[in-house]
Amino acid sequence: MKRIVTIQDFSCVGSCSLTAAIPVLSAAGVECCGIPTALLSNHTGFPTFYSIDLTDELAPISDQLKREHIDFDGVYTGYIASIDQIEHIEEFIRRFSANVAKSKQTTSRKKMLEKLNVEEIQPSSRLYPGLIFTPCREVGNKILEVKGLKASVDGEVLFDDVNFQIEKGDKVAFLSRDPRAMTALFEIINGKRQADAGTYEWGQTITSAYLPLDNSAFFQTDLNLVDWLCQYSSDSSEIYLKGFLGKMLFSGEEVLKKASVLSGGEKIRCMIARMMLTDANTLVLDSPTNHLDLESIQAFNNTLQNFKGVILMASHDHEFIQTVCNRIIELTPHGIIDKMMDYDDYVEDEKVAAARERLYN
């Protein structure tokens, strides 16, 4: 089977030469396709970004590209023909098989997979966003300390007696039978809501970026996307801002679209671009996969796995939690369950099940 790597064009901060990259790939026996003719030249003015998925056997090319002084911030996702498309369908079925809203799409893809003839598959043209979170500084010894927090809605207690301390390297998934509990906690620790009781304190070294569940207030404006993003940037250069929008797959005239007319997925991608501008070392993510397509979820998933800072998140995506998080904190009306374990182990743990039964009753 022929191995094909497709290089895509993204706007990006920093520059790279596709002309320099292609010979290196070709020398390794990799055929490059889907490259617009206009890109086959050195870009010294307007920065570009290309995206390549290197399998284990092609991983050494990454080092070679760096030795050739080709500037890029890591190895990003491109496409492997045939294998890629099958894996894409299998990934969709695995991730969304339990999702009622996507049940028809899942069934359709199962039938598609059964009928696939590998030899007839054409190279994929799917686009993956280029998510890059680069902490401006390492977190210190004190990150976040929470003592005795309580929150309720219309007299109904969402959580109470919440005490925990976040440590270096923590990637925490917050759970609750009532999803409003996670949103309330995130709003409290981000200063957007007053707790019924208790305190929280961030460490001096912490810079956080918050992706809220409800982002509608951010888009009640007729600003175009460049001007919208400029509100949150210390650099007002149009090229700089278009670079971040380009990473999130807004290209050409799309960057002039009004913020008020964006779809749910487009709004999330804009919010992620806003987060990337902050160089935060702590990410607070409330249902980050909502409205995103599978390509964006996969890119987000991979980026969070490699993120060097702290992550506090809530998600309905089982695989997202399982592959990213190393600690689980469950919020209940009578305290918390706090375990250093992955999600699969947490779900199957008998002691956890007993604690849940006690704390929710």
N, C-alpha and C positions, 0 to 999 in steps of 0.2 A: 504493500500500500504506500502510495506516495505521501510524504509528509509535507504539508504546506503551511506556512506561517503567513498570516495576513497582517500587514502593518497599517494601522489607522492613523489619521491625522487629527490631533487635538491641539487646541491652543494651550499654552503652558508657560509658566514663569521659568526662565532658563531656556537654553537653546540646545538643539542637537542637530547633527547633520545626517540626514537619511542616506546621502551619498556615501558617507563613511561607514554607515552601518551595513548597507546591503552587501558589499564585498565580504565582510566578515561572516555574515550569515551564509552567503553563497559558498564560501570556502569550506564551511562546515556541512555542506550538502543540503542546505535548507533553501527551498524555492520560495521566493517572496512574491506575493501576488496582491492584487487589489490596491496598488500604489498609484495614486494620481500622478500624471506626468509632471504637473506643476511642482510636485514635492521633490522631484529628483534633482535638486540643486541645493547648495548650501544656503541656509537661512541665517543671515547676519542681522537683519533688522527685526522682522516679526518672528517671535519665538514659536517653535512647534514642539509637539510631544508625540512620540509614537509608542505603541503598545504591543508588547510581544509576550506570548506565553511560552516559556521554555520548559520542556519536560525534563526529567532528571538527567537523561542522557545528553541533553543539549545545555544543561546548566553552565558548563565551562565557558560558553559563549558570553555569558554575562560579564565575567572577569575580562575577557578579551575586548569586549566593547569598551570597558572602562580604561583598559590599557591603551586603546586607540583614542582616548580622550573624547569619547562620545558621552555627552552629559545627559543623564536621565536619573530620576529619583527612584530607581528600583526596577524590578521586572514586572511589567503589568500584563494584563490579559489580552491576548490576540486569539487566534483561532486555529485549531487543528482540524482539518477537513475530515469528514466521515466520523471519526471517533468523537469529535466535539459535538456533532449534532445528536448522536445517540446519547451521549452523556447528558446533554441539555434536556432531552425528553425524559430520561430516567430521573434526573434531578427534580424536574417539575413534578413528576408522579410521586416521588418520595416525600417532597416537602409539602405538597398540597393535597395529598390523598385524604387527609382527615378534615379538610376545609370544605364545609358545605357549599360555600359561595362559589368554589371552583370545582365542584364535583363533576359537572358536565365536561369541563375542559380536561380534567384528569382522565376521565373515561375515554375521551376522544384521543388523547395522547397514547393511552395504552393500546388502542386499536392501531394507531399510526406506527407504534414501535413494532407491533407484530408483523406489519406489512413492509417494513423497511428493507430495501435492498442496498447494502453498503456500497456496491459498485456504482449505483445510480445517484448517490448523494452528491450534491454540489457544495463547493466551499461555502462555509457560513459567512454571513455578512452582519452578524449581530454586533452591536456596539456595547462596550462596557465603560462605565464612567471611571475616571482616574481619581480615586479618593486618596488624598495624602494628608495625614494628620502628623505634624511635626512639632512636638513639644518644645517650647522656647527654653525651658529649663527642667531639670530633674525635680521630681517632688521631694520635699524634705521629710523629716521623721513624723511630723504631724500633718495629716491630710484632712480628715474630717472626724469630729467627735460629736456624737448625738447622745443626749441624755433626756430620758423621760418624755419623749415626744408623744403627743396625742392629737388626733384629728377626727372630726366627725362632720357629717352632713345631715342637716335637719334633724338633729338629735340622735342619728344613727352613728355609732362609733365605727370608724374605719380601721383605726389602730390605736393602741394605747401601750404605755410602758415600753417604748421603743428605745433601746440603748445599744449602741454599737460604735466601734472605732474602725476606720478604714486604714489599712496598712499599705506599704509599698508593694506593688505588684498585684494588688487586688483588682480583679475584674468580676464585679458582683452583679448577679441577677436578683432583682427583687420580685417576689411573688406575693400573691394574695388571692383568696377566693373572690374578693371584690376588687376589680381593676382600678376603681377610683382611689384605692389606698395608695398605690404606687404613684399615681398622678399627684395626689395630695402631698406625699412625701417629697417628691421632686420639686413641686412648687414652693414648699416651705424652705427647703435647703437652698433654693435659688432666689429667695426673697420675694416671691410672687404671692405668698399666702401666709397668713398668721396661724401659728399652731394654737391649739386649744390649751396646751401645756407643754413644758419642756424647753430645751435649748439645743442649739447646734452651733458649732464653731469650725470654720475652715482654717487650715494652716496658712502661715504667711507666704509660703512658696507656691501656693496653689493658684493657678489660673484655670477657670472652668469654662466649658462651652456647653450650652444647654439646648437640646432638641426637644421642644415641648410637644405634647400630644395634640394640642389645638394651636395651630399656627395662623389662624385666620386673621388675627389682628395685624400681622406683619404685612399683609397683602391688600389692605384696604387703601390702595393708592394707585394712581395712574402713571406712576414713574415707570420708565422702561427698565429692563433688567440690569443694565449697566449702572444707571443712576440709583436703582434700588440697592444694589450691592455696595455702591460707593458710600452709602450711609454708614456702613459698618467697617470701612477700611481706612487705614491711615495713609494709604497711597491712592490718590484719586486718578492715577494714570489709566486711560481707557484700555491700553494694551494689557496692563496688569490685571484689571478687572475682567476683561474678556478672557484672559488666561484661565481664571478660576471658573468662569461660566463654561468655557470650553471643556474643562475637565469633567464637568457635569453634563456634557453632551448638548449644550446650547451653542449652535454655530450659525454663521451668516446672519441673516436678518432676524433670526430667533432672539438674539440678544436685545433687539429693539422692541420686543413684545411687551405689552403692559403687564405689570405684576398682578393687576386685578383680574386678569382673564386666564390665569394659569390653571392647569388641571391639578389634581391632588398630588400626583407623582412629580410634576414639575415644581410644585411648591416645596416638596421635601428635598428635591435636588438643589433648589436655591438655598434652602436652610442649611444644607450640608456645606455648600460653598461658603456661606456666611461663617459656619463653624471653622472651616479650614483656615480662614483669614486670621483667626485668633491665636494660632500656635499654642493652644491650651494643652496643659498636661493632665487634665481631668475632663472626661466626657460624661455628661449626664444625658441619657437617651431614653425617652419615653415612647415606646413602640416604634422604633426606627424603621421597621420594614413596611409600615402601613403605606399603601398606595404605590410601592415600588415594584417594578417588574423583576423577573428572576435574575436578569443580568446585573441589575443594580444591587439586589440583595446579595448576590454572590460576591460582587466587588466590595460591598460594605463589610460583609462577613470576613473576607480575607484581610482587609485593612485593619479591622478591630483585633483579629488574632495577632497581628504583628505590631500593634500599637504599644509603645514603650511606657505609656503613662498609666493612669487609673481609669477604670470604666465603671460607672454605675448605670444600670439599665433595666428596663422592663420590656418584655417582648412576648408575643403569642407564638413565635416561631421556635419550635422545639430545637431544631438543629442549630439555629442561631445561638441560643443559650448554651447548648451542649458544646459547641466548638469554640466559643469565645470565653465563657465564664469559668472561674475556678472557685467561686464562693457563692453560696445561696443564702439569702436572707428573706424569710417569709414573714410578712406583716399580718398580725391577727388582732382582734379586739382585746386580747388578754396577754399581749407580749409578742415576742418574736421567736423564730427558729433560725439559728445562725450556724451554718455548716460549711467547712472547707472541703468541698467535694464537687464533682461535676454533676450536671443535672440528671443524667440517667441514674447515677447512684442515689441521688437524693430521692427521686421518684420511687425507687424500689426499696429504700431503707425502711425496715419495720419500726425502728425507734422513732423515725421522723413521722411515720404514719400515726403512731400512737400519740405523739406530741401534738400533731395537727388536730386529732380528734378531741383532745383535751382543751386546746387553746381556742377552738372555734365554738365550743359549747359553754 
